[in-house]
Amino acid sequence: MANEKQTSYSTSDFRLAAFLLAAGSKMVDVVPGADRRLSFCFADGTELQNLIKDYQFGDPLISVRKLYDAESRLKTLIFTTPTKK
């Protein structure tokens, strides 16, 4: 069995994070940063990179309900995750 190191993609962009979550990407961590900002970390890979490109340059299609649910989940994390002092 090979020991594979899983990489992650981190963003503090709320709307991108909500899109990635709604599109089914796996969020692996939430990291508090400076100025009460959080970084949302996702398992990186080809599919994630394609979703990011679609978000930035394409015409991504996702369910409005899934986007709303993802935004609600992220807002809960924002208000419940301790910040750095």
C-alpha positions in Angstrom: 0.0 0.0 0.0 1.5 3.3 -1.1 1.5 6.2 1.4 -0.1 9.0 -0.5 0.0 12.5 0.9 -3.4 14.2 0.4 -3.1 17.9 -0.5 -5.7 20.5 0.2 -6.9 23.7 -1.4 -7.5 26.6 0.9 -9.7 29.7 0.3 -11.1 32.5 2.4 -13.5 33.4 -0.4 -17.0 32.7 1.1 -18.8 32.4 -2.3 -16.2 30.1 -3.8 -16.2 27.9 -0.7 -20.0 27.8 -0.8 -19.9 26.8 -4.5 -17.4 24.1 -3.9 -19.3 22.7 -1.0 -22.6 22.8 -3.0 -20.9 21.1 -5.9 -20.0 18.2 -3.7 -16.3 18.9 -2.8 -15.1 17.5 0.5 -14.2 20.2 3.0 -11.4 18.8 5.2 -10.7 21.7 7.6 -11.5 25.2 8.7 -8.6 27.3 9.8 -8.9 30.5 11.7 -6.7 33.3 10.4 -6.0 36.9 11.1 -8.8 39.5 11.3 -11.4 36.9 12.2 -11.2 35.4 8.7 -11.5 31.7 8.2 -9.8 29.6 5.5 -12.0 26.8 4.2 -9.8 23.8 3.1 -11.0 21.3 0.5 -9.5 18.0 -0.6 -7.5 18.9 -3.8 -7.6 17.1 -7.0 -8.5 17.3 -10.7 -12.2 17.6 -10.1 -11.7 20.4 -7.6 -9.5 22.3 -9.9 -12.1 21.9 -12.7 -14.8 23.2 -10.4 -12.6 26.3 -9.6 -12.1 27.0 -13.3 -15.8 26.6 -13.9 -16.5 29.0 -11.1 -14.0 31.6 -12.3 -14.3 31.4 -16.0 -17.2 29.1 -17.0 -20.9 28.9 -16.5 -21.3 26.6 -13.4 -24.6 24.9 -12.9 -25.6 23.9 -9.3 -28.9 23.7 -7.5 -29.9 26.9 -5.8 -31.1 24.8 -2.8 -27.6 23.2 -2.5 -26.0 26.6 -2.7 -28.3 28.0 0.0 -27.6 24.9 2.2 -23.8 25.3 1.7 -23.9 29.0 2.6 -25.9 28.2 5.7 -23.4 25.6 6.7 -20.4 27.9 6.2 -22.1 30.7 8.1 -22.6 28.3 11.1 -18.9 27.5 10.9 -18.0 31.2 10.8 -20.0 32.0 13.9 -18.9 28.9 15.9 -15.2 28.5 15.0 -12.9 30.1 17.6 -10.7 32.8 16.1 -6.9 33.4 16.7 -6.1 35.8 19.4 
